[in-house]
Amino acid sequence: MNPGRLLAADPLFSNGIDLTVVLIVIGKTIAVFVLLLVLVLFYIWFLRKVIADMQNRVGPDNAGPFGVLQALADGIKLFFKEQTIPDSADRRMFLLAPYLSLLPAFLAFSIIPIGGVVTVAGHRTLVQLADPQIGILFLLMMSGIGIYGVMLAGWSSGSKYPLLGSVRASAQLLSYEAALGLAVAAVLIQAGTLSTRGIVARQLWVGSWSTFGDWPVWNWFLWPTVIAFFIFLIAAVAETNHPPFDLVEAEQELVGGFHTEYSGIRFAIFFLAEFMNLITMCAIAVTLFLGGPAGPALGFVSANGWINAWIMPIFWFLTKLVILLFGTVWVRASLPRLRYDQLMDLGWKYLIEAAFLFAMVSGVYVIARQENWPGWVYVAAPVGAVAVYAILYLCIPRRDELSEEIR
């Protein structure tokens, strides 16, 4: 019997729900998950190759052409390795924790606009899994929930080193979540919407290869919120425990941190979730500040053809994403791990204040456009914010001064 006929006879579909639309949603879900996995494999290979070049080494070169299959080989090796569970562990939470880290990373990526509007089987659909009206709030929620996997992994292991790593993770998230949220707020003030698709729509690039003067790069929210852009990147790297903020899994003092007791595929899932989170944060930065998939179309082909509708938006999105990912690799290869007091100082003493001030500057820009204020306001607002920040910086007591007072 035809399965499609069985589904069509179901009351769920007989009441007006199109089976084709359901299949498109299922297909998009699978496609987005596969894309994220491929991006993780590419990023691991890219990370190893770039760092090897920076250190004058060869890097992976045996598994596949240029070693591109090395990450896949490592994953297969970990899949078949023995999986151990400590006697002192809380068995249920120990087994559940890796998946609680993986799921929020995928759900956060599901709201990213990867391309434009396309036609599939006669239905117009977005190259995006979901576009909720509260998209950015959903992102912040997934960012906060993701820490539960790390915390439960550290607590349920029944060992002191994983527990210390999970405590560090919770403190690190609390320290940088405020700065991340304020940096996002600066963009939301400009966009006036929480929808990620709506944010991209306000940065649209309507030019083509044949009309260079029509490329509205200045529509990107990067320019009125450039300070918030760098604050977002720093806070995002810290939230994802990426070097130089990887104190959650510092080998020198915590052996391996929250995943010390894990082995095999569960150990691999934690690293998969960490890289997924990093890629998702870079994709969110592309969406908020760099126009998402918006970019110039090819002027010598049809404006509504499959190349400009499918290929070019995805190409621009992936190009911007790779540039940001290269920046994270560069930071990883260049900077040493911060001390824990430096990590806390950066988050509480500097980033939060700067993000708060420049969120207000973003609001001044919006009002200035609406009220047609003179051009000098656009210069005076950030200069005033820098002056206030300098005063706050000078008022912060130095650690050596506090040490002298204690003596």
LODOPA-718819 format. One line per field, with one value per residue: residue in three letters; x, y, z of N, C-alpha, C in turn. Coordinates in steps of 0.001 Angstrom, whole numbers. Each point is the difference from the previous one (the first is absolute). Layout:
<atoms>
code = c(ALA,...)
npx = c(X,...)
npy = c(Y,...)
npz = c(Z,...)
capx = c(X,...)
capy = c(Y,...)
capz = c(Z,...)
cpx = c(X,...)
cpy = c(Y,...)
cpz = c(Z,...)
</atoms>
This chain:
<atoms>
code = c(MET,ASN,PRO,GLY,ARG,LEU,LEU,ALA,ALA,ASP,PRO,LEU,PHE,SER,ASN,GLY,ILE,ASP,LEU,THR,VAL,VAL,LEU,ILE,VAL,ILE,GLY,LYS,THR,ILE,ALA,VAL,PHE,VAL,LEU,LEU,LEU,VAL,LEU,VAL,LEU,PHE,TYR,ILE,TRP,PHE,LEU,ARG,LYS,VAL,ILE,ALA,ASP,MET,GLN,ASN,ARG,VAL,GLY,PRO,ASP,ASN,ALA,GLY,PRO,PHE,GLY,VAL,LEU,GLN,ALA,LEU,ALA,ASP,GLY,ILE,LYS,LEU,PHE,PHE,LYS,GLU,GLN,THR,ILE,PRO,ASP,SER,ALA,ASP,ARG,ARG,MET,PHE,LEU,LEU,ALA,PRO,TYR,LEU,SER,LEU,LEU,PRO,ALA,PHE,LEU,ALA,PHE,SER,ILE,ILE,PRO,ILE,GLY,GLY,VAL,VAL,THR,VAL,ALA,GLY,HIS,ARG,THR,LEU,VAL,GLN,LEU,ALA,ASP,PRO,GLN,ILE,GLY,ILE,LEU,PHE,LEU,LEU,MET,MET,SER,GLY,ILE,GLY,ILE,TYR,GLY,VAL,MET,LEU,ALA,GLY,TRP,SER,SER,GLY,SER,LYS,TYR,PRO,LEU,LEU,GLY,SER,VAL,ARG,ALA,SER,ALA,GLN,LEU,LEU,SER,TYR,GLU,ALA,ALA,LEU,GLY,LEU,ALA,VAL,ALA,ALA,VAL,LEU,ILE,GLN,ALA,GLY,THR,LEU,SER,THR,ARG,GLY,ILE,VAL,ALA,ARG,GLN,LEU,TRP,VAL,GLY,SER,TRP,SER,THR,PHE,GLY,ASP,TRP,PRO,VAL,TRP,ASN,TRP,PHE,LEU,TRP,PRO,THR,VAL,ILE,ALA,PHE,PHE,ILE,PHE,LEU,ILE,ALA,ALA,VAL,ALA,GLU,THR,ASN,HIS,PRO,PRO,PHE,ASP,LEU,VAL,GLU,ALA,GLU,GLN,GLU,LEU,VAL,GLY,GLY,PHE,HIS,THR,GLU,TYR,SER,GLY,ILE,ARG,PHE,ALA,ILE,PHE,PHE,LEU,ALA,GLU,PHE,MET,ASN,LEU,ILE,THR,MET,CYS,ALA,ILE,ALA,VAL,THR,LEU,PHE,LEU,GLY,GLY,PRO,ALA,GLY,PRO,ALA,LEU,GLY,PHE,VAL,SER,ALA,ASN,GLY,TRP,ILE,ASN,ALA,TRP,ILE,MET,PRO,ILE,PHE,TRP,PHE,LEU,THR,LYS,LEU,VAL,ILE,LEU,LEU,PHE,GLY,THR,VAL,TRP,VAL,ARG,ALA,SER,LEU,PRO,ARG,LEU,ARG,TYR,ASP,GLN,LEU,MET,ASP,LEU,GLY,TRP,LYS,TYR,LEU,ILE,GLU,ALA,ALA,PHE,LEU,PHE,ALA,MET,VAL,SER,GLY,VAL,TYR,VAL,ILE,ALA,ARG,GLN,GLU,ASN,TRP,PRO,GLY,TRP,VAL,TYR,VAL,ALA,ALA,PRO,VAL,GLY,ALA,VAL,ALA,VAL,TYR,ALA,ILE,LEU,TYR,LEU,CYS,ILE,PRO,ARG,ARG,ASP,GLU,LEU,SER,GLU,GLU,ILE,ARG)
npx = c(850,-475,1206,189,-658,774,1075,-365,-216,1141,-778,1265,71,-1088,494,740,689,797,-74,-47,-772,-657,9,-359,-833,-393,-96,-583,-709,-146,-342,-699,-469,-179,-531,-626,-287,-328,-654,-447,-222,-559,-669,-179,-267,-838,-459,65,-526,-856,-243,-72,-683,-710,66,-132,-1203,-133,-259,-1301,518,-386,-946,-88,-455,1268,-277,-883,315,985,-829,-394,1278,242,-1081,365,1242,-479,-715,1108,354,631,-1240,635,-477,417,500,664,-213,-779,-333,-1222,396,851,-991,-797,1010,673,-1168,36,1253,-309,-1115,344,1173,-654,-756,1117,626,-1095,285,1132,-182,-31,-1212,-486,-954,-320,-124,-693,-113,209,760,-304,1282,330,1224,-844,432,211,-1064,186,-1107,293,501,271,-1220,-414,775,-370,-1208,254,516,-1054,-863,829,0,-1271,297,702,-951,-943,786,305,-1291,-525,1177,-350,602,1079,787,-831,-148,1310,130,-993,591,1170,-588,-642,1134,616,-1023,-130,1316,-205,-1004,302,1312,-209,-837,865,959,-782,-196,1279,21,-626,705,1012,-212,-306,688,-641,-633,695,-1079,-704,937,29,-1334,375,727,-1096,594,-378,1308,766,571,-1066,-414,1313,-454,-765,1217,-1105,1333,-287,-808,1175,-457,995,-398,-1309,353,1029,-154,-1327,427,1004,-881,-858,997,464,-1228,-194,1239,-242,-1199,694,656,81,1203,491,-1289,863,-268,-1140,910,512,911,570,-1233,-723,1169,-1300,-225,-1136,783,660,-1165,-137,-494,631,-1184,-184,1261,-240,-1112,756,982,-876,-539,1249,366,-1088,221,1270,-316,-877,908,892,-885,-207,1328,82,-975,539,1256,24,-1278,480,-952,-296,-12,956,-1003,-24,542,814,-698,-1032,-654,-967,1139,280,836,-768,-912,774,820,-295,-1257,-30,469,-784,-999,359,126,-1034,-646,583,-259,-1175,-204,503,-786,-923,359,41,-1117,-497,561,-528,-1116,700,-226,-1132,487,-438,874,839,-429,-49,1200,363,-673,365,1271,19,-307,-496,934,938,-520,-123,1178,507,-725,362,1255,-269,-541,1092,658,-797,65,1314,-113,-754,788,805,640,760,924,244,-1311,177,706,-844,-943,731,334,-1258,-371,953,-418,-1273,304,699,-1025,-878,794,130,-1307,228,-72,1293,317,1055,-894,-886,1015,384,-1320,-33,1192)
npy = c(-1198,1056,238,677,-1072,-783,771,-5,-1270,322,113,-190,-819,-666,606,-159,-927,698,-1210,704,866,-1043,-556,1215,91,-1258,267,1152,-707,-1002,885,685,-1149,-475,1183,-23,-1280,296,1066,-848,-966,926,470,-1261,-371,1016,-270,-1292,208,919,-668,-1090,732,453,-1285,208,-579,-1303,-511,-274,-1129,-954,377,-472,680,364,-1270,265,-1298,747,1039,-411,-188,1169,482,-648,428,1203,-161,-601,1069,-577,-112,770,-520,1058,-747,1153,-269,1074,-1267,309,871,-954,-861,794,351,-933,-640,352,-314,-1116,-308,772,-581,-1145,88,475,-973,-579,1092,-517,1177,-1125,178,189,479,-1300,-635,-810,-794,1191,-181,1247,-136,219,399,-441,-692,1059,792,-357,610,-954,35,1289,121,-701,802,1077,-495,-343,1237,360,-687,381,867,-421,-253,1136,682,-637,200,1213,266,-571,524,699,993,348,-519,-962,-180,161,-826,-718,161,-195,-1031,-275,195,-696,-856,33,-104,-839,-581,806,-117,-1303,-6,800,-802,-1036,585,284,-1253,-517,940,-387,-1294,152,-1136,-1072,78,-1120,-486,583,-460,-1163,37,477,-1042,-87,-817,1115,118,142,-1009,351,159,224,1114,-1066,-416,-136,-101,1283,-856,-589,-726,-500,916,64,-1291,653,824,15,134,773,689,-89,248,938,491,-96,430,922,206,-111,573,900,-492,961,-357,-960,799,-233,-110,869,-465,1200,419,-317,-418,206,380,537,-274,181,-327,776,-961,-405,-436,-221,-370,-704,-377,15,-553,-887,-52,-79,-775,-732,158,-253,-995,-407,279,-573,-992,70,83,-959,-615,260,-207,-1130,154,-989,-626,1232,175,442,175,-1069,1084,-992,-359,-817,1122,-691,-184,-1290,597,1040,-952,-980,81,1180,-39,-1307,354,1080,-768,-1015,931,687,-1175,-365,1247,-73,-1177,588,1021,-943,-547,1183,293,-1181,288,1175,-193,232,-1064,649,783,-699,690,-219,-1249,-12,542,-741,-1000,119,239,-709,-1258,-254,760,-543,-1205,363,598,-1002,-665,871,-111,-1304,175,695,-949,-895,633,85,-1234,-376,726,-601,-525,1035,16,1138,-303,-428,1114,897,-813,-557,1268,377,-1087,306,1275,-387,-814,1021,780,-888,-62,1329,-152,-958,-478,272,-1177,653,968,-929,-566,1226,244,-1223,275)
npz = c(0,-635,587,-1160,-537,742,-247,-1284,336,575,1111,438,-1067,354,1087,-1055,684,-773,-518,-1136,660,503,-1207,-435,1040,-201,-1309,331,870,-863,-962,907,503,-1237,-355,1176,-221,-1249,483,933,-886,-781,1056,412,-1266,-168,1221,-245,-1192,430,1131,-769,-881,1035,287,-1314,125,-224,1203,121,-511,843,840,-1223,-1054,181,321,-999,-74,517,0,-1206,-309,593,-640,-1095,231,352,-1108,-402,676,1017,500,846,1120,699,971,218,-1293,-219,-145,403,919,343,-269,727,774,-707,82,1287,-291,-644,666,1048,-268,-256,1099,539,-653,493,698,-475,-603,-692,-502,-1209,-791,47,-1141,801,-1043,-562,1067,324,247,1256,-382,883,1039,781,-58,1283,375,864,-1231,259,523,-1051,-734,700,-199,-1267,-72,727,-776,-977,1011,-86,-1275,-33,617,-704,-1066,445,297,-1103,-338,1084,-656,687,-922,-393,1317,187,-1023,513,1195,-568,-618,1129,685,-936,-29,1330,-77,-1011,661,1015,-201,-159,1023,622,-466,289,1179,-194,-465,1047,609,-783,256,1284,-27,499,-1141,-116,-598,984,837,-677,22,1179,-410,-735,-833,-619,78,-1056,-640,-700,1269,-64,-574,-335,331,710,-27,-131,-615,-23,1000,-731,-862,241,-76,-532,1039,-183,-1259,385,724,-1011,-846,820,242,-1312,-233,951,-530,-1101,1001,-947,-305,800,-151,-276,1013,-656,-960,869,-861,153,272,-1097,-438,-5,1256,-429,-1057,1135,536,-1068,-765,-1083,-437,1310,53,-1112,631,1097,-685,-445,1223,463,-1013,255,1303,-263,-834,928,935,-783,-178,1313,149,-933,673,1181,-367,-713,274,748,-681,400,-1299,-788,-866,-771,-545,-385,1104,-126,323,-618,-675,-203,-850,-352,-181,-503,-1057,-544,499,-337,-1202,7,411,-780,-949,421,37,-1134,-381,615,-576,-1087,350,241,-1171,-559,673,-360,-1179,308,694,1092,739,233,981,1054,726,-1010,-16,1322,68,-1047,553,1288,-163,-1122,-282,1204,559,-789,201,1257,-6,-723,876,929,-465,-75,1202,304,-662,583,1166,-189,-484,1026,790,-901,1021,323,-981,700,90,-1259,114,473,-481,-982,-333,242,-711,-895,109,-13,-1029,-506,343,-496,-1057,60,163,-885,1235,-67,-509,-540,-312,-356,-635,-388,-270,-543,-581)
capx = c(-850,768,82,-531,-1463,-329,157,-1024,-1256,56,-726,916,254,-1257,-542,584,1453,543,1050,1241,602,582,1216,1002,516,850,1214,821,581,1128,1030,674,829,1145,865,727,1018,1055,746,853,1123,846,667,1074,1107,480,722,1290,832,420,956,1219,686,537,1121,926,-152,-811,-1371,-541,187,-86,-1390,-657,815,399,-395,-1322,-810,607,-991,-921,726,49,-1330,-235,834,-619,-1273,235,781,-744,-623,85,-818,569,-887,-583,-798,-1453,4,-962,442,1278,-299,-852,665,510,-1085,-516,900,-99,-1306,-150,849,-724,-1216,378,351,-1192,-639,922,-333,1149,-200,-1180,-1270,114,-1194,209,-1235,-1100,-220,1050,474,1255,1166,114,-874,-1102,124,-949,3,867,1197,1178,-251,212,1455,525,-477,815,1342,-16,-285,1148,922,-464,732,1331,-136,-386,1137,966,-545,-354,1181,441,1428,207,422,-1171,-869,587,-195,-1388,-196,610,-851,-1159,460,405,-1211,-642,826,8,-1350,-508,647,-536,-1361,29,481,-1133,-998,388,-514,-1462,-442,72,-887,-1394,-669,735,99,1279,-292,-274,1266,693,-746,350,1374,11,937,-851,798,413,1381,111,-244,812,-387,-1259,169,-180,714,-224,-1218,346,-22,1375,543,-447,201,1281,532,-807,430,1188,-412,-732,947,758,-898,-377,1147,72,-1127,196,1206,1044,1209,741,-928,-324,349,-903,651,1439,729,1064,-473,-1232,190,-761,-1200,-1291,-123,1142,-397,-705,820,-748,-877,-515,1061,-61,-1207,301,775,-904,-860,800,230,-1310,-306,859,-484,-1292,224,518,-1123,-847,697,-228,-1395,-293,862,601,-990,-416,260,-158,1203,-292,-398,705,-768,-72,-966,-1335,-85,-826,452,423,1331,-150,-945,544,1443,687,-188,738,1421,379,-90,1133,1227,94,186,1382,875,-69,614,1448,377,65,1206,1134,52,406,1414,839,-111,64,-1193,-80,-180,-1420,-354,-65,-1264,-1085,171,-385,-1450,-757,523,230,-933,-1382,-121,116,-1197,-1116,161,-179,-1414,-632,414,-840,-1300,148,39,-1352,-779,556,-547,-1433,-252,847,966,1188,992,990,-495,497,1386,3,-519,1056,1074,-471,33,1408,408,-596,680,1329,-176,-283,1227,925,-555,88,1239,944,234,1173,-390,-737,964,709,-904,-138,1225)
capy = c(1198,1243,705,1356,-63,-201,1275,933,-390,335,1246,1137,550,258,1270,1152,19,-552,-989,495,964,-775,-634,1055,325,-1124,79,1122,-376,-894,744,911,-802,-493,1153,339,-1035,199,1190,-374,-774,929,919,-720,-109,1360,391,-689,422,1398,54,-641,976,1062,-562,-576,-1457,-495,-250,-1267,-111,-1391,-438,766,1058,1068,-358,548,-1020,-356,151,-1128,-1184,84,-286,-1449,-648,200,-726,-1410,-147,-404,1086,-326,771,-152,-592,1059,904,-116,-638,589,1334,-149,-390,1008,1304,367,338,1301,999,-37,429,1462,533,-168,813,1401,160,-171,1283,789,67,-446,476,824,-687,-872,-776,-1451,-730,948,724,954,-263,631,-850,212,-1005,638,1446,477,1441,261,-745,342,-484,-1448,-192,225,-1098,-1179,264,-237,-1406,-815,-174,-1078,-1209,79,-64,-1357,-885,176,-435,-1418,-851,-437,260,1411,814,381,897,1343,491,407,1242,1044,235,791,1364,626,333,1149,1199,503,29,1374,737,-533,503,1440,150,-346,1073,1112,-318,-12,1401,410,-790,127,-1298,-1120,-1044,6,327,1427,720,-86,783,1414,185,-622,456,-65,260,-1134,125,1020,1338,68,1137,-247,-971,712,-613,804,-450,-949,536,66,1365,743,-780,-680,-387,-1142,-1158,-588,-494,-1248,-1062,-375,-700,-1282,-907,-374,-873,-1320,-587,-94,729,-138,-25,-1406,-400,-1074,-1284,278,-1233,193,-100,-787,-1252,138,754,-647,-1266,-857,-1392,-510,-660,-499,863,1092,999,670,835,1275,841,346,1075,1221,591,431,1283,1042,283,676,1383,736,167,1062,1261,305,415,1256,1138,-33,-157,-1377,-480,1082,334,343,-1058,-23,815,-555,-1096,424,424,-967,-1343,-820,412,1142,-327,-1047,-112,1207,283,-972,298,1171,-365,-848,800,821,-914,-501,1110,93,-1203,191,864,-789,-830,911,301,-1236,-273,1153,499,-1000,-84,1016,-421,67,1351,819,-351,671,1451,404,-47,861,1363,684,-285,364,1461,445,-420,837,1338,38,-258,1321,709,-523,648,1396,-4,-223,1226,1042,-210,280,1421,810,792,325,-1058,-49,-881,-1347,-38,355,-1102,-956,686,119,-1329,-317,832,-587,-1262,318,391,-1226,-807,601,-151,-1396,-198,-975,-1128,246,966,-734,-824,878,358,-1170,-94)
capz = c(0,-123,1285,-149,81,1414,695,-456,625,1423,279,115,-1325,-676,478,-675,78,-1242,224,-614,925,1104,-504,-171,1336,409,-807,469,1291,-270,-723,924,904,-781,-260,1224,208,-999,406,1132,-544,-741,926,688,-963,-256,1208,46,-1115,176,1104,-488,-850,857,749,-981,-24,-1120,408,-528,-1450,-436,-160,-1048,-615,930,1364,284,668,1279,1065,-119,487,1464,507,-114,1022,1309,33,310,1230,1194,759,1426,939,1345,1011,830,-835,-93,-1316,-938,-395,-696,-1374,-640,-115,-1330,-925,421,-574,-1461,-505,-115,-1070,-1262,11,-224,-1419,-832,-305,-815,-1430,-783,-1362,-223,-211,-1165,-331,26,-318,-141,1253,362,1361,374,254,1441,598,722,172,1021,219,1158,-350,799,1361,-70,-13,1347,840,-302,511,1440,297,-364,1112,871,-334,604,1454,402,-251,1084,1295,14,-131,1312,119,342,-1145,-796,750,-68,-1353,-184,758,-823,-1167,401,298,-1256,-748,642,-164,-1378,-573,18,-1092,-1253,-162,-286,-1373,-862,143,-876,-1338,40,-36,-1399,-855,415,-52,589,-1012,-704,-1395,-54,165,-1286,-989,160,-474,-1323,-1022,-1197,-1197,-819,-450,-1042,553,1211,839,694,1073,1272,1121,1195,671,1059,1363,501,75,1186,1232,-193,1319,446,-789,624,1318,-240,-354,1199,915,-606,145,1419,339,-604,618,-1024,399,1264,1128,247,1364,405,-281,34,300,995,1380,130,-748,-1244,325,251,-716,345,192,-1181,-1012,-1142,-782,838,-4,-1303,-58,658,-914,-1093,489,157,-1319,-495,647,-562,-1347,136,416,-1162,-924,565,-261,-1420,-150,689,-320,-1340,-1054,-224,-1371,-972,-746,-1396,-919,-1273,-915,-1350,-38,406,1401,727,-313,1147,467,915,1076,863,168,445,1437,812,-185,802,1413,365,-100,1218,1135,-11,420,1469,564,-95,1121,1238,-76,192,1437,696,-237,345,1368,1083,842,1051,1390,327,428,-1208,-655,709,-144,-1348,-135,909,118,-1272,-1091,321,-56,-1390,-721,452,-562,-1452,-269,36,-1216,-1079,132,-441,-1464,-504,217,-871,-1350,-8,248,-897,753,-807,-127,1073,1060,-262,484,1422,821,394,724,1385,624,292,1134,1207,256,525,1409,752,29,965,1348,435,771,-543,894,821,1036,1030,741,921,1098,873,787)
cpx = c(882,61,-551,-1509,-445,89,-1087,-1353,-46,-732,904,198,-1296,-631,724,1512,553,1149,1331,715,665,1309,1109,626,923,1322,913,656,1228,1141,777,902,1245,969,825,1088,1158,847,934,1222,961,779,1149,1208,635,834,1388,941,537,1032,1319,791,630,1236,1014,23,-860,-1458,-516,136,-158,-1430,-702,910,226,-424,-1399,-895,534,-1007,-1016,648,80,-1358,-329,809,-641,-1303,199,848,-901,-540,-66,-908,589,-1005,-708,-934,-1492,-295,-928,468,1305,-236,-769,750,523,-1090,-657,910,-183,-1296,-163,842,-696,-1232,311,333,-1234,-670,880,-498,1242,-74,-1254,-1269,96,-1318,367,-1349,-1206,-310,1178,386,1326,1109,410,-979,-1208,282,-1026,119,852,1361,1202,-181,205,1493,598,-436,835,1433,72,-213,1206,955,-414,725,1369,-90,-350,1125,1015,-503,-196,1217,501,1478,214,360,-1164,-930,529,-174,-1420,-323,596,-897,-1199,397,371,-1219,-686,781,-136,-1379,-543,600,-522,-1399,-52,515,-1105,-1061,330,-495,-1522,-571,-2,-1066,-1469,-780,889,191,1340,-191,-291,1260,786,-689,326,1441,148,966,-705,786,282,1436,163,-194,729,-458,-1263,134,-121,670,-272,-1313,296,-24,1392,428,-546,240,1346,619,-769,389,1200,-318,-731,968,784,-867,-400,1124,119,-1120,164,1268,1121,1232,-42,-879,-352,420,-886,657,1517,765,987,-496,-1235,48,-700,-1295,-1227,-127,1162,-377,-686,987,-891,-873,-559,1031,-35,-1209,236,794,-833,-901,777,241,-1305,-367,821,-463,-1331,178,568,-1103,-960,652,-163,-1418,-251,760,419,-1003,-432,321,-121,1333,-349,-374,853,-847,-184,-892,-1331,-39,-776,410,534,1377,-116,-944,583,1478,615,-259,760,1504,428,-53,1213,1321,201,269,1438,974,-2,636,1524,497,90,1230,1240,163,492,1494,907,25,118,-1289,42,31,-1466,-412,-67,-1294,-1166,86,-473,-1513,-720,463,54,-1099,-1419,-190,53,-1255,-1200,72,-287,-1367,-772,383,-831,-1395,31,-1,-1396,-847,498,-502,-1466,-297,833,940,1233,1062,979,-439,580,1455,36,-439,1088,1149,-386,20,1419,485,-552,700,1394,-81,-259,1250,976,-498,77,1299,863,274,1217,-287,-757,941,760,-875,-159,1240,12)
cpy = c(1244,725,1414,15,-217,1305,978,-332,316,1312,1223,674,304,1309,1202,77,-731,-952,473,964,-727,-647,1026,358,-1106,38,1129,-323,-890,762,929,-767,-512,1142,350,-1029,164,1215,-304,-779,902,898,-696,-148,1363,506,-619,488,1420,110,-650,953,1111,-475,-699,-1528,-389,-137,-1306,-58,-1419,-439,882,1050,1150,-294,419,-1000,-392,94,-1140,-1286,-3,-323,-1483,-757,120,-777,-1448,-196,-390,1229,-404,915,-197,-593,1070,922,-236,-476,698,1363,-50,-357,1081,1281,321,437,1325,1136,114,620,1512,609,-116,883,1472,245,-46,1316,874,36,-328,521,839,-820,-787,-733,-1477,-674,930,802,933,-212,709,-1036,251,-956,629,1484,483,1501,404,-666,287,-414,-1517,-311,150,-1112,-1263,169,-263,-1458,-881,-268,-1170,-1307,-37,-144,-1409,-993,95,-532,-1511,-916,-511,187,1495,849,349,962,1431,593,473,1271,1180,352,858,1441,742,404,1223,1287,605,33,1423,822,-468,549,1479,271,-331,1104,1195,-224,43,1410,512,-698,169,-1299,-1043,-1140,86,305,1486,839,-16,881,1487,293,-463,697,-171,199,-1258,228,1142,1410,134,1123,-221,-965,699,-726,762,-339,-1008,695,24,1434,796,-734,-725,-427,-1196,-1269,-682,-522,-1333,-1139,-464,-804,-1364,-1016,-463,-968,-1400,-697,-202,744,1446,-36,-1424,-456,-1118,-1363,143,-1250,176,-190,-877,-1297,79,737,-877,-1353,-956,-1474,-607,-620,-393,1049,1150,1122,785,921,1345,926,410,1157,1312,681,442,1361,1132,385,737,1454,846,232,1075,1364,424,528,1377,1182,77,-317,-1409,-465,1084,333,300,-1219,68,722,-610,-1237,530,334,-997,-1443,-729,404,1137,-301,-995,202,1242,346,-955,253,1171,-315,-817,760,845,-878,-489,1092,130,-1225,60,903,-761,-904,847,331,-1212,-237,1076,340,-1125,19,1056,-647,184,1398,949,-269,739,1521,487,48,1054,1455,771,-247,466,1511,513,-374,857,1391,23,-519,1319,830,-472,614,1458,84,-162,1259,1117,-149,379,1495,928,931,267,-1093,-85,-902,-1404,-162,231,-1173,-1013,653,164,-1332,-402,799,-570,-1306,237,396,-1224,-853,543,-163,-1434,-192,-1082,-1086,230,1021,-681,-848,833,393,-1167,-152,1059)
cpz = c(0,1339,-91,96,1441,776,-397,631,1483,250,72,-1350,-746,425,-567,79,-1218,318,-564,931,1163,-437,-216,1348,498,-768,443,1337,-196,-659,929,949,-719,-285,1224,284,-987,360,1167,-503,-771,956,725,-923,-252,1172,33,-1094,199,1111,-410,-892,831,769,-903,72,-1197,405,-576,-1520,-521,-303,-1026,-592,970,1437,382,733,1369,1144,-38,511,1526,611,-55,1049,1383,121,433,1258,1173,725,1467,802,1393,979,816,-776,205,-1428,-1003,-489,-783,-1468,-756,-338,-1405,-964,378,-469,-1511,-508,-71,-1108,-1349,-49,-220,-1467,-892,-364,-897,-1449,-832,-1427,-96,-71,-1297,-206,-63,-208,-52,1245,258,1461,228,89,1452,646,671,145,1021,198,1200,-213,875,1456,63,4,1393,952,-235,508,1496,359,-275,1138,893,-309,632,1517,463,-233,1127,1324,37,-86,1335,237,201,-1213,-933,732,-28,-1399,-237,780,-756,-1184,355,304,-1284,-818,590,-248,-1389,-642,-53,-1137,-1350,-261,-329,-1413,-996,56,-887,-1418,-24,-11,-1433,-839,343,-83,655,-994,-716,-1483,-163,135,-1301,-1041,89,-397,-1447,-939,-1333,-1281,-787,-428,-1005,521,1322,920,791,1160,1352,1164,1288,683,1104,1357,627,255,1178,1313,-32,1335,540,-743,656,1402,-146,-296,1219,952,-551,124,1444,371,-563,502,-1012,490,-506,1242,407,1391,518,-190,-9,441,1150,1426,181,-796,-1358,239,109,-696,306,43,-1219,-983,-1171,-645,833,127,-1316,-91,664,-919,-1202,409,141,-1342,-645,580,-587,-1401,55,397,-1143,-1024,500,-222,-1453,-200,581,-577,-1472,-1107,-295,-1406,-1064,-651,-1442,-820,-1258,-1041,-1368,-77,512,1487,842,-299,1213,521,1004,1157,994,321,636,1479,911,-103,875,1491,430,-75,1252,1223,79,441,1525,651,-90,1126,1305,20,262,1477,772,-131,569,1487,1019,812,1102,1381,365,459,-1200,-765,651,-155,-1366,-152,819,-8,-1316,-1024,294,-79,-1440,-794,372,-627,-1498,-431,34,-1217,-1189,50,-440,-1521,-591,146,-907,-1431,-75,105,-885,762,-863,67,1145,1153,-167,439,1504,882,343,741,1463,720,360,1202,1311,365,584,1473,872,152,1036,1429,522,776,-616,1041,894,1096,1125,848,1009,1177,976,879,1114)
</atoms>
